[in-house]
Amino acid sequence: MDYKHTSVLLNEAIDGLCIKPDGIYVDATLGGGGHTQEIIKRAINGKVIGIDQDDYAIERATEKLKDYNNFIPVKNNFSNIKEVLRDLNIEKIDGIIFDLGVSSFQLDIPERGFSYNYDMPLDMRMDKNQTTTARHIVNGYEENELSRIIWEYGEEKWAARIAKFIVREREQEFIETTGQLVTIIKKAIPKQVRQEGSHPAKRTFQAIRIEVNRELEILENTMRDAVDCLNKGGRICVITFHSLEDRIIKNVFADLFKDCICPPEFPKCVCDHRRKLKIITRKPIIPSDEELVENRRAHSAKLRIGERV
């Protein structure tokens, strides 16, 4: 089956990289290869490294981009960006893009267990080789820990109640499928609330997926490492899909913009801290009305861009 993938904020992100024809670029979230393909078209005499921890993403992007001899696919987690470049004998790069969250084709393949629209085994792993799945979290975490991740990562106001219902249900039988979990979530959320807005399981599924893949845990250090890898004038473009991710990116960019991190009461600077990043987007770029109509997954997307100094 051919799974359609439409890259969000494609033109804005590619333009934001200010691509040089002979530059070296990294697509840290290769996914369907949409961003990579556009970078390759402009970096005709350069190199483009595509990183993904998902075997299927690597396979399908390699097939899609087989006619380009300057594309280098790498199966790894983007948190290992420095290791990836070291293995390729690359010291510095001219740009890097992150398109965070779950890929369209991961959602669209029911067996991956990411979607609340299909009744499939609870999985949600981006890297199929890792051992921890959504099933382990749903059946193994203490109630207070379940409540915490659903509240923090899903920003779900019914988190405590959902956690309580999950624990109560799993005492009767193991929760094995996405369908079982959706049913429990619907029981936990009052009927009048379920009828408002998006799918009642959306936030909880997001939270569990983030926990399975340690998405937020690794994000801050990854951003700092990525900026370290940039040449002077190199660009970093980051697309986020929820406020927690965007807040982390905003705060890291702001910290890397600082010239001094000494306490304000110090009479002079002693920290030897130097600005690493110029912030190109004071406010994040959001999708146009046209894109929102054409691609429903563009909703809530934000793009932030920085430049190495």
ZIBEL-V169858 format. One record per helix or strand of 3 or more residues. SS is the DSSP state (2 for helix, 1 for strand). FROM is the first residue (numbers start at 0). TO is the last residue. If there is no record, write none. Layout:
# ZIBEL-V169858
<<SS:FROM:TO> <SS:FROM:TO>>
This chain:
# ZIBEL-V169858
<<2:9:15> <1:23:26> <2:33:41> <1:46:51> <2:54:63> <1:70:74> <2:77:86> <1:92:98> <2:103:107> <2:109:111> <2:133:139> <2:142:153> <2:158:169> <2:177:187> <2:190:193> <2:201:212> <2:218:227> <1:229:239> <2:242:256> <1:276:278> <2:288:293> <2:295:297> <1:301:307>>
